[in-house]
Amino acid sequence: MALRGSLRASRALLRAPGPPARGLCSRPPAFGFLFDVDGVLVRGSQPVPAARRAFQRLADGGGRLRVPVVFLTNAGNCRRSDKARELSRALGLQVSPEQVILSHSPLQLFSQFHRRCMLVAGQGPMEENAHNLGFKHVVTIEALRKAYPLLDMVDLSRRPKELPPPTTGFPTIEGVILFGEPVRWETSLQLIADVLLSNGNPGAELQDVPYPHLPILACNMDLLWMAEAKMPRFGHGTFLLCLESIYKKVTGRELKYEALIGKPSPVTYRYAQHLIQQQAEQQGWQAPIRRLYAVGDNPMSDVYGANLYNNYLKSAQQSQAQAGLKRSPQAASPHAEVSLELRNDGSSSVESCESILVCTGVYRRDGNAPKKAEARTVGTVFHGHRDFPFDPSLLEASYVVQDVDDAVQLAFKKENWS
């Protein structure tokens, strides 16, 4: 299988003798790292042991990074500053919020929705995150539930004992932001469906079902993620799957997204590239950033996303817009425009985005597993989102290594870096 072959190649490269290291660290870096967090640097609240070793290599004696680094996570139920503090504790060096990309971070680019009244679903500081991203008027699921208490009927203990008075003055909802998995799935699924079926007026009597429905911006498509448990846990992608299935069962039509943000969306990788280049400029590194190394543990999001973005980069270099869009597995989606943007962006110096898969999270290589069994586990069951059609080649990592420290050493070898 390709993954196993990549692992052998990675080990050979790590063992291969390189040229003398003298003077290499003074050379400006022409590469940067995109690090996934859960399963690569931490497992739940516990650091992965190899993470600190990796960042000791990446930092100089004063704790400053010698290479531009972005932490690219599909987490979204928190603040960037909170995630930066968590990473600082785990890695033993200072991480700034500007180095962190949460699943929803690229939503600040979607200014056409910032002045609309948006329903937000998820958990954590959703209103604060929405306002920080530029959204002016947001309504939470809890606020909607309190305004229309008759909508939330699954939990018998939360049903109103008496018929409430009619709701007045509640704003019409003009779009939906799905930040991440909520706590009470049944409440969120019901109320989001109510908003879509009523064209933003969930207290109204159901008439003709509007279609196309209100715009939906969804963040984090991960079906599964890895915490302290031995087996992966349900992610926001599982919630999206439930919402899509319910909507289609009720209406007979497909749920559509205005945007899908977070890995493996090319929009997210384009945003990460921008931050990498921004870091290099702020550090005064003159060499243009040519290569990105995306380190992750999930073939369905980390590897797929990096490889998909690498395809966009290659298409941009070849300046074959039509051929690139036909070749892209996401050509029919709103994200196909990223490919065109890259071709027209003369300031972009990045030539490639290589995927490095580690074995400390969702992907766990079993050295005793027969090759065909391992292939079945990774290669045939597609956990990616419905709108990202299955392409086996995008699940094949450029390299497979044991942990993040091996990933950093691998990139250093390839870059002839001390």
C-alpha positions in Angstrom: 0.0 0.0 0.0 1.1 3.6 -0.7 1.1 4.5 3.0 3.4 1.7 4.0 5.7 2.5 1.1 5.8 6.1 2.2 6.7 5.0 5.7 9.7 3.1 4.4 10.8 6.0 2.3 10.4 8.4 5.2 12.6 6.2 7.5 15.3 6.0 4.8 15.3 9.7 4.4 15.6 10.2 8.2 18.6 7.8 8.3 20.3 9.1 5.2 23.5 11.0 5.9 23.2 14.7 4.9 25.8 17.4 4.1 27.6 19.2 6.9 25.2 21.3 9.0 27.6 24.2 9.4 26.0 27.5 8.6 22.7 26.1 7.5 20.6 27.6 10.3 21.6 31.1 9.3 20.0 30.7 5.9 16.4 32.1 5.7 13.9 29.4 5.6 12.1 28.7 2.3 9.5 26.5 3.9 6.9 26.5 6.6 4.9 24.0 8.7 1.1 23.6 9.1 0.7 21.5 12.2 -2.6 19.8 13.1 -3.2 19.8 16.9 -5.3 16.9 18.2 -3.6 13.6 17.6 -0.3 15.3 16.5 0.7 17.7 19.4 -1.9 16.7 22.0 -4.4 13.9 22.8 -7.2 15.7 24.6 -5.5 17.7 27.4 -2.3 15.6 27.3 0.7 16.5 25.2 2.1 14.0 22.8 5.6 13.2 24.1 7.3 13.9 20.7 5.8 17.4 20.5 8.2 19.1 22.8 11.2 17.4 21.1 10.0 18.6 17.8 9.6 22.2 18.9 13.0 22.2 20.6 14.4 21.5 17.1 12.3 24.3 15.6 13.2 27.0 18.1 16.5 28.7 18.7 18.2 29.1 22.1 15.9 32.0 23.0 12.7 30.0 22.3 12.0 31.8 19.0 10.9 29.7 16.0 13.4 29.5 13.2 10.8 28.5 10.7 7.3 29.9 10.1 4.6 27.8 11.8 0.9 27.8 11.7 -1.3 25.5 13.9 -4.1 24.4 11.7 -6.8 22.7 13.7 -10.5 21.9 13.0 -11.3 22.8 16.6 -13.8 25.7 16.7 -15.6 25.8 20.0 -12.9 28.0 21.6 -11.1 31.3 21.2 -7.8 31.6 19.3 -6.2 33.0 22.4 -7.3 30.0 24.5 -5.9 27.6 22.0 -2.7 29.5 21.8 -2.3 29.3 25.6 -3.1 25.6 25.5 -0.4 25.1 22.9 2.1 27.2 24.8 1.7 25.0 27.8 1.9 21.8 25.8 5.0 22.8 23.7 6.9 24.8 26.3 7.2 27.9 24.1 5.2 31.0 23.4 2.5 30.6 20.8 0.6 33.7 19.6 -3.1 33.7 18.6 -2.0 34.9 15.2 -0.3 31.5 14.6 -3.6 29.6 15.3 -6.2 28.9 12.6 -9.4 27.4 14.0 -11.9 25.9 11.8 -13.9 29.1 11.6 -11.0 31.6 11.2 -11.4 32.0 7.4 -15.0 33.2 8.0 -13.6 36.7 8.4 -13.2 36.7 4.6 -16.9 36.2 4.0 -17.8 39.9 4.5 -21.0 39.6 2.4 -22.7 37.9 5.4 -21.3 40.0 8.2 -24.3 42.4 8.4 -26.9 39.7 8.2 -28.7 38.2 11.2 -27.1 34.8 11.5 -28.1 31.8 13.7 -25.0 30.3 15.3 -24.8 26.7 16.5 -22.1 24.9 18.4 -20.7 25.4 21.9 -18.2 27.7 23.7 -18.0 31.4 23.1 -19.9 31.4 19.8 -21.2 35.0 20.0 -17.7 36.3 20.8 -16.1 34.3 18.0 -18.7 35.5 15.6 -18.3 39.2 16.5 -14.5 38.8 16.3 -14.9 37.4 12.8 -16.9 40.5 11.8 -20.5 39.3 12.2 -22.6 42.1 13.6 -25.9 40.4 14.5 -26.0 36.8 15.7 -28.6 34.7 17.4 -27.8 31.5 19.4 -29.8 28.3 19.4 -30.5 28.9 23.1 -31.9 32.4 22.4 -34.0 31.0 19.7 -35.3 28.2 22.0 -36.2 30.7 24.7 -38.0 32.9 22.2 -40.0 29.9 20.8 -40.2 27.3 23.6 -42.7 25.2 21.7 -40.0 24.2 19.2 -37.9 22.1 21.5 -40.0 19.1 22.3 -37.7 16.0 22.6 -36.7 16.5 26.3 -39.9 16.0 28.3 -38.5 18.0 31.2 -37.9 21.1 29.0 -41.4 21.2 27.5 -43.4 24.2 28.7 -46.1 23.4 31.2 -48.4 26.1 29.9 -49.0 27.6 26.5 -46.6 30.6 26.2 -47.7 33.9 24.8 -47.0 34.6 21.1 -43.4 35.7 20.4 -43.0 39.3 19.1 -40.1 41.4 17.9 -37.8 38.5 17.2 -35.6 39.2 14.2 -35.9 37.2 10.9 -32.9 35.0 10.6 -30.9 35.4 7.3 -28.3 32.6 7.5 -26.8 29.9 9.6 -23.3 29.4 10.9 -22.4 25.9 12.1 -19.3 26.5 14.3 -19.0 23.0 15.7 -20.7 20.1 17.3 -23.4 21.3 19.8 -24.1 19.7 23.2 -27.8 18.9 22.7 -27.9 17.6 19.2 -31.7 17.0 19.1 -32.4 20.7 20.0 -29.9 22.1 17.4 -31.1 19.7 14.7 -34.7 20.6 15.2 -34.3 24.4 15.5 -31.9 24.6 12.5 -34.4 22.6 10.4 -37.2 24.9 11.6 -35.2 28.0 10.5 -34.4 26.5 7.1 -38.0 25.3 6.5 -39.5 28.6 7.5 -37.1 30.9 5.6 -35.8 32.3 8.9 -39.2 32.7 10.7 -39.5 29.6 12.9 -42.6 30.8 14.7 -44.6 30.9 11.5 -46.9 28.2 10.2 -45.2 26.0 7.6 -46.2 26.9 4.1 -44.3 25.9 0.9 -40.7 24.8 1.8 -38.3 27.5 0.4 -35.6 26.3 -1.9 -32.8 27.3 -2.2 -32.8 27.6 1.5 -31.0 30.2 3.6 -27.2 30.2 3.2 -25.3 27.9 5.5 -21.6 28.4 6.5 -20.3 25.2 8.1 -17.0 24.8 9.9 -15.1 21.6 10.6 -16.1 18.6 8.5 -14.3 16.0 10.6 -16.4 12.8 11.0 -14.1 11.6 13.8 -11.3 13.1 16.0 -8.9 11.6 18.5 -8.9 12.4 22.3 -7.8 10.4 25.3 -10.1 7.5 24.5 -8.7 4.5 22.6 -11.1 4.9 19.7 -11.9 8.1 17.8 -14.9 10.3 18.8 -17.7 11.7 16.8 -16.8 15.1 15.3 -18.8 18.0 13.7 -18.9 16.1 10.5 -21.1 13.5 12.1 -23.5 16.3 13.2 -23.5 17.7 9.6 -24.3 14.2 8.3 -27.3 14.0 10.6 -28.6 17.5 9.5 -28.1 16.6 5.8 -30.0 13.3 6.2 -32.9 14.9 8.1 -33.3 17.8 5.7 -33.3 15.4 2.7 -35.7 13.0 4.4 -38.1 15.8 5.2 -37.9 17.8 2.0 -36.7 15.4 -0.6 -33.9 17.9 -1.5 -30.2 18.2 -0.8 -28.9 20.5 1.9 -26.6 23.0 0.3 -23.7 24.9 1.8 -22.6 28.4 0.9 -19.2 27.5 2.2 -17.4 24.6 3.9 -14.6 25.9 6.1 -11.8 24.0 7.9 -9.7 21.1 6.7 -9.8 19.8 4.0 -11.2 23.0 2.4 -8.8 24.8 0.1 -10.0 28.1 1.5 -8.5 27.1 4.8 -5.1 26.2 3.3 -5.1 29.4 1.3 -5.6 31.3 4.5 -2.8 29.3 6.3 -0.5 30.1 3.4 -1.2 33.8 3.8 -0.3 33.6 7.6 2.9 31.6 6.9 4.1 34.2 4.4 3.1 37.0 6.8 5.2 35.5 9.5 8.2 35.2 7.3 7.9 38.9 6.3 7.5 40.0 9.9 10.7 38.1 10.9 12.6 39.8 8.0 13.3 36.5 6.3 14.0 37.5 2.7 13.8 34.1 1.0 10.3 33.5 -0.5 8.4 30.6 1.1 8.4 27.8 -1.6 7.1 24.7 0.3 4.6 23.9 3.0 4.7 20.8 5.1 1.3 19.8 6.5 1.6 17.4 9.4 -1.5 15.6 10.5 -3.0 12.4 11.9 -6.2 12.1 9.9 -6.0 10.9 6.3 -9.5 12.1 5.6 -8.9 15.7 6.6 -5.2 16.4 7.0 -3.8 14.3 4.1 -6.8 14.9 1.8 -6.7 18.6 2.4 -3.0 19.1 1.9 -3.0 17.0 -1.2 -6.0 18.8 -2.6 -4.4 22.2 -2.0 -1.2 20.9 -3.6 -3.2 20.1 -6.7 -4.4 23.6 -6.7 -0.9 25.0 -6.4 0.3 22.8 -9.3 -2.6 23.8 -11.4 -1.8 27.4 -10.7 1.8 27.0 -11.8 0.7 25.4 -15.0 -1.8 28.1 -15.7 -4.3 25.6 -17.1 -7.5 26.9 -15.6 -9.9 24.6 -17.4 -7.8 21.5 -17.0 -7.3 22.3 -13.3 -11.0 22.7 -12.6 -11.8 19.5 -14.4 -9.2 17.6 -12.5 -10.2 19.0 -9.1 -12.5 16.6 -7.2 -14.2 19.8 -5.8 -14.8 21.6 -9.1 -18.5 21.9 -8.6 -18.2 23.4 -5.2 -17.9 27.1 -4.1 -14.2 26.4 -3.3 -13.2 25.9 -7.0 -12.7 29.7 -7.1 -9.6 29.3 -4.9 -7.9 27.6 -7.8 -8.6 30.6 -10.0 -7.5 33.0 -7.3 -4.2 31.2 -7.0 -3.5 31.4 -10.7 -4.2 35.1 -10.7 -2.1 35.8 -7.6 1.3 37.0 -8.8 2.5 37.5 -5.2 2.2 33.8 -4.2 5.5 32.1 -4.1 4.4 28.7 -2.6 4.9 25.9 -5.0 3.9 22.8 -3.1 2.1 21.5 0.0 3.4 18.1 1.1 1.4 15.9 3.5 3.1 14.1 6.4 1.0 11.6 8.2 1.8 10.7 11.8 0.8 7.6 13.7 -0.1 9.1 17.1 -3.8 10.0 16.4 -6.6 8.8 14.2 -4.3 6.9 11.9 -2.6 4.1 13.8 -0.3 1.9 11.8 -0.4 -1.7 12.9 3.0 -3.2 11.9 1.5 -6.8 12.2 -1.5 -6.1 10.0 -1.6 -7.7 6.6 -1.2 -5.3 3.8 -4.7 -5.9 2.4 -6.3 -5.4 5.8 -4.5 -2.1 6.4 -5.6 -1.0 2.9 -9.2 -1.8 3.7 -9.0 0.2 6.9 -7.6 3.4 5.4 -8.3 3.2 1.7 -11.9 2.1 1.1 -14.2 3.7 3.7 -14.3 7.4 2.9 -15.0 9.5 6.0 -14.8 12.8 4.2 -17.7 15.1 3.6 -20.3 14.4 1.0 -19.3 17.5 -1.0 -15.7 16.2 -1.3 -16.0 13.2 -3.7 -13.8 10.2 -3.0 -10.4 10.3 -4.7 -8.1 7.5 -3.3 -5.0 9.4 -4.5 -5.8 12.3 -2.2 -5.6 10.0 0.8 -2.0 8.9 0.1 0.3 10.9 2.3 3.6 12.1 0.8 5.3 10.6 3.8 4.2 8.5 6.8 6.3 8.8 10.0 5.8 7.8 13.6 5.3 11.2 15.3 5.7 14.9 14.9 9.4 14.9 15.8 10.1 12.5 13.0 8.0 14.8 10.7 10.2 17.8 11.6 13.4 15.9 11.1 12.1 14.6 7.7 11.4 18.2 6.5 14.7 19.4 7.7 16.5 16.7 5.8 14.5 17.5 2.6 15.4 21.2 3.0 19.0 20.6 3.9 18.3 22.4 7.1 20.4 22.2 10.3 
